[in-house]
Amino acid sequence: MMVKNISGGYSGGFTLENISFNVEKGKMYALLGLNGSGKTTIIKMITGLLKVRSGSVLVGDKNILTLKERERARIISYVPQHSHIEYDMTAMDVVLMGASPYLKSFQSPGKIHKERAYRILELLGMEHIANENYRILSGGLKQMVIIARAMLQNGEYMILDEPDSSLDLVNRRSFMEKLRDITIRFQKGSLISMHNPEYALNYCDNIILVKDGKVMDIDLKKENISSIEEKLSAAYGKLKIIEYKNKYILYYE
């Protein structure tokens, strides 16, 4: 997916100009930046929730911003920060919502969709909650159900807006590990807005850093630690990265 010179924002308010970066399949990209830097604005423009003034988002030869919502949803699976499901429904019913881009108006998911949804829950080790009320699940389980919905939707790319914000430390690590496994196993291109640079360092392949209305792509597999420290310090203040037991630990000087 090639995000190419997109510009837009809110009328009379925050805007971004000429934002460009690529998202490759089979890789996780962290969208990082301070509060108010424009991470959510970028995600809303890519997913069509916020109309762009100019630019394109290319997947192959298609500019997905010109597609109808149903067509775009077959290419991009969007995972919002909060699901806003305010009525009782089972976890399985929430997952089945991912079949919507493939159904006609007023058509219900069929047997094949239900079988696929259950297999996805099995894959994620969550088949035991299939018939439980989604609204009473823990924050971590709710987020994994929404990921299962995105997997049934079967977009080539997954765009996630701060999906770990409601999770505690243990569940956040488990969530990131499962998301990385899904990204690699199913060759998704995953773009995840997040606050914590340390999680980006440990679970992602690239960082798309947003600062002063511009973006910088940091390739974590190719750049050395000193270079990464310098670029992150420009956004977050002077910091140091150390490696301990195959994990990166970040602290501020």
N, C-alpha and C positions, 0 to 999 in steps of 0.2 A: 504494500500500500504506500503510495507516494502522496504526502500532503504537500501541496505545491502553492506557495504564495497566497495562503488564505488570509483574508482581512475581514474583520467584522467585530461585532460586540453589541453593546446596548445603546440605543438611541439616547443621546444626551449624557451618556455615562462612559463606562470603561470600554475601550476598544483595543484591538491588536492589529498589527499591520504586517503583511508579507511573512507569515509563518510557514516554514518548510522543514520537513524531515521525512524519513522513511521508516516503515515498520515491516520487518521481514518475518515470514512464517517460521515457526519453530523457535522463536525468540521472545523473551520478556523485556519490555521497555518500561522503565520507571519514568513517569512524568513528575518532575520535582520542581519546587520553587516555593518561595515564602508565601504566606497567606496574602491573597490579593494580587498575586503575580499573573494570574490568568489561566491556571490549569483547567479549571472547570469550564471556562469560556472556550478553550481549545477543544475539549471533549464535546461540548455541545455543538460546536461548529462541525466537527468531523461526523457526528452522528445525525446531523440534520435537525437537531432540536433548536438550534439558533442559526438563522439564515446568514450566510456569508455575503459580504458586499462584493468580493472578487476572489478569484483563485479556484482551485479544484482539489479533489481528493480522488486519486486515480487507483483503481484496482484493475490491472490489465489495461484494456483500452476503454474502460468505462469510468466516467466521472460520476461517482456514486451520489454526489450532491444533486445531480439532475434526475435521479431515479425517484420513482414513487416510493413511499414509505415501506410498502410490502416488499418491493424488490431490494431495497437497501437493507432491510432486516434479514434477508437471506445471505447477505455478504458480511454484515457486521452484527455481532451480538453485543448488546449494551447491558452492562450491569451497573445500575445506579447505586449511589451511596446508601439510600434507603428505599425499600420496596414499596412503601405506602399502601400495603394491602390492609384494608381496614375492616374486612368482614371475614367470617369464618370459612375456611376452605382447607382441604387436606394438602399436605406437602406434595402429593402426587398431582393434584389439580394445579398447583402452582407450576410444577415442572411442565405440565401439559400446555401451559400458556405459550411455551416455546414453539409449539406447532402452528401458531396463528398465521405466520407468513405463508404457510403452505395450504391453508384452508380457504374455502370460498365463504362468502358472507353467510352467517348463521350456521355454518357447518361445524359440527363438533369433532374433536379428535377421535380417530377410529382405533381399531384393535392394534394396528401396526404402530401407531404413535404411543399407545399405552405400553406396548411391549418394549419399545425403545426407551421410553421414560423409565421403566422399571430397571432395565439393564444399566442405564446410566446411574441410577441410585445404587444399584448393586456395586458398580465400579467404584463409586465413591464411598462404599461401606455404609450407606444410609437407607438401605431397603427396609430396615426395621421401623423407620418413621414415615413410610409411605402414606399411611392412613391417619397420621396424627395431625392435629390442628396446627397449621402453620403459625398462627398468631401467638401460640404459647411456647414455641420453640425458643431455645437460647439464641443469642445474637449470632454465634458462630454457625449453628445449624441453619439458621435462616439464610445466611450468606451462601452457604454451600448449596442450599436448595435453589437459590437464584443462579448460582453457577451451573447447576444441573439443568435449569431452564435454558440458559444460554447454550449449553451443549446440545440440547434437543433442537434448539433453533438452528444450530449447525452452521453458523457463520464462519467464514475463513478467518475472521479477525474478532477478537474480544476486546472491548473497550470498557474499562472499569474505573469508576469515579470513587476514589477513596473507599474501597470495599472493606478495608480492615478497621475503619474508624470506630466501630462499636465493639471491637473484640479486645479481650484481655491479652496479656503478653503470651501466654501459652497457646491460646487459640489463634493468635495472629501468626505465630511461627508455623503452626500446623496448616493454617489456611494458605500461607505463602508456599509451603512445600507442595501441597496438593495442586495449587494453581500452576506451579512450575512443571509438575509432572504432567498435567493436562496439556500445557502448552507444547511440551516436547513430544509426548506420546501421540497427540492428534495433530501436530504440526500447525497449531494456531499461531497467529501473530497477536501477541497480547500487549496492550498499552494500559498501564495502571497508574492512575494519579495517586500519589501518596505523600505523606509529610516527612517520613523518617528516612534520611539518606542511608542509614546503616542497613535497613532492609533492602534498599535498592542495591547496595554493594554486595550483599550476600545471596540475593535470589535472582537478580536481573542480569541481562546481557549488556544492556545499554541504558544510559540515563539521558533523557531529553530534559535539559535544564532550562527553566524559564526565568529570565532576569531582564528587567528594564525593557519589557516588550519584545525581547528577542529570545531565540532558542539556540541551545548548543547541544550537539549530540556527542556524548562521551561514551566511547566503546570500551567497556570494562574488561574485555578480553584482550585488547590490543595495547591500551595505554598503560603506562607504568604508574605506580602509586603516587609518585611526586606530582605527575601531571594531573591526576585525578584530584589530589589534595588541593592543588592550586586553583582548579576550576570550581570545585565545590566551595572553597574558601571565599571566592569572589561573591558568592550568593549568600553564604551562611555565616561568614566571619571565619577567622583563623581556626583551622581544625587539623587534626592529625589522624591518620589511619594506621592501625597496626594489625598484623595478622597473628591470630592465636588459635591453635587447634583447628586449622583449616577454616576459620571464620574471621571476618573483618570486624574490628571494633573501632568505633569512631569516637573521638573526644575532642573537646574544644580547648584551645590553649588560652 
